[in-house]
């Protein structure tokens, strides 16, 4: 199942700055909050969920191709205010980005390139099985894009599930954060409800950061 929503990049920056963090902090916090609320609504409350998040390892912005390492973190999903959850995840994300394991993973990726494909696939499936959901923040082109001469007005990303319950990916383009939600309906029986809860969670975070009314394209 695939659904979409959108946030104003300027509003997210304003709210995140007021809360003492970054755009990515607010993006992840909304996803974590929504996941916790969905579990409580289903009668299965959890205190933590494991989230996978790609972290950029690029040092040369002029280089092409992808340059990232996958990271995992235990995110707090128990009841708490938007401000408290944002502060908690801000600290967790800062620690994750500084971990030396990210650099080590680069070396592991190089070593994996010489392994048989079946070994790489099985290892990936094992790692994915320990993750509840994925969040990914992707930069889009900082200029207008065209397809066959027609201007692209929106750019909703589709992130792979890779054995997880859902993948929420955001891509910034033309002043908006376009969010694509890919869901395994076997794991999340009511994906529409998850998307609605994501919107409520982001509305609450924007309000906590002083944004009174959420902008729409």
N, C-alpha and C positions, 0 to 999 in steps of 0.2 A: 504494500500500500504506500502511496506517495502523496504527500500534502505540502502546502507551502504557506508561508506567512512573510511579513516584511517589517523591518524596523528602520526608523530614521537614524542614519549614522550620526548626525549632529546631536540628536537627542540622547542617543546611547553614550556618546562621548561626554555630554554634559552631565548625565546622571552618574556615569562611572567615575568621573572626576570628583563629583560632589561626595561620592561614597568612598573615595580614596583608592581607586583602582583603575583598571584599564577596560577597554571595549571588550576584550576577550574574557576578562573576569566576569563582566555582566552577562555575556553570552553563555558561558558555562554555568553560571549561577542559576539562570533561568531554566536551563535544561535539567539541572539537578533538582531544583525545586519542583518542577513539573513531574519528574519521575517519582519523587517522594509522595506527592499528592495522589498520583495515580495508584500507587501501592496502597495508600491509606483508604482510598475510595473503594478499592477492591477487597478490603478487609485483610490485607497482608502488609501491615506497616513494617518498615525496615529502617534501621538507624544509619546504614551506609550502603552505598552501591559502588561497584568498581567501574570507573570510567576510563576509556582509552582516548588519548588525545595526541595527534601528531605534533611534534615540536620542530620548528625549523632549525636546521643546522647550517644554513647557508651563511657564508661570510662574504662571498663575492656576489653582489647583486647583479653584476653584468653577466654572470654565468647562466646558461639555460638549463632546462630540465628540473626535476624535483630534487630537493635536498632536505630530508626530514627524518626524524627517528620517532617511532611510536613510544609513548609513555603511558603508564597506568597510574591511577590514584584512587584511594578510597575517599569518596565524597560524602559529606554528612547530609542525609536525607530526612532526618527526624524533624519534628516540629520546631521551627524557630522563625524569627522575623526575617524579612528580606535583608535588612541591614546586617543582622548577625550572620546569616548564611553567606552574604557577599564578603564580609570580613574574613570568615573562616576559609572560604575558597580562595580568596586573594592570597592568604598565607600559604595555603597548600600548593597553589599554582606556582608561586614564587619559588618554593622549595623544589618542586618538580623540575623546573627549568634549570636550576643550578646543580642538579644531581650529576655526578661524574658518569653515571651509567649511560647517559645520552651519548657521550663521546665513545664509550665502550661499545655501544650498539652500532656505531658506524663501522668499527673494525669487524664486528660480528657479521654485519651485512656484507662486507667484502669477502669474508671467509665463506659465507653462505652461497656466494655466486658460483663456487666450484662444486657444490653438493648436487646430487641428483634431484630432479624436480620433485619426485615423490617424497623425498625426505623434507624438502622445504615446505611442501603443502601440508604434510602431517604435523610438522612443528607449528605452522601457522594456525591450523585448526585447534591444536592443543592450547595455544596462547589465547586465541579468540574465545575459547570455551570458558575462560576465567574472567571474561569481561561482560558487564551487563549492557552497556551501551557506549556509543562512540560520539564524540563531538569534534568537529573539524572547522577551523576558521581559515578560509582561503582568500588570498588577494586576487582580485580581478584586474583587468586592464584599467589604468588610471585615465582612460580617454574613451570617447564614445566608440562603440563597435557597430559594424554594419554587416548584414547578410544579404547578398544580391542587391546591394544598393539601399536596402531598407534599414533604418536605424533600429538597433536592439534596445528596447525599452526596459527589459528586465532580464535577469540572469540567475535563474534558480538552479543551484547545484544539486546533483544526485550523488550521495555518498554510498559506498558499498556496505552491506550488513556484515559480511564476513563472520557469520555465526552469532552475532549479537542481536539483542531485542530491537534496537533501533539505532539509526545513524542520523544525527542532526548536523547538517553542514551549512555554514553561512558563507556568502561571497559578497564582498563590498563592490558596488558598482553605481556610479552616477549619484552618490550621496545617500545610498540606501544599503541596508544589510538584507540581502535576499536569503531567506532560510528555506532549505529543502529538507523535509522529514521523510526518510525511508524507514518503513516499519515492517517487521516480521509479524504478520497478523496472528500467527500461532502463539507468539509470545505476548503480544498486546492485542487482545480480542476486540478492543474498541479504539482503533487508532484515531478516529475523529475526536474522541474525548481527550486523547493525549495532545492533539494539536490545539484544541480549545484551551486546555490547561496551560500549555506553553504561552499562549497569548495572555492569559490571566497572570501568569508568573512574571512575564516581561512588563506588563502594565504595572504590577505592584513594585517592581524594581525601579522603573522609571519614576513612579510617584515618590518612592523613598529617596530618589536622587533629585527631587525638586521639579520634575517635569509633570506639569498638571494635566496635559492632554496629549495623547499619543498621535503623532502625525501619520497620515496615510498618503500613498502616492496619488 
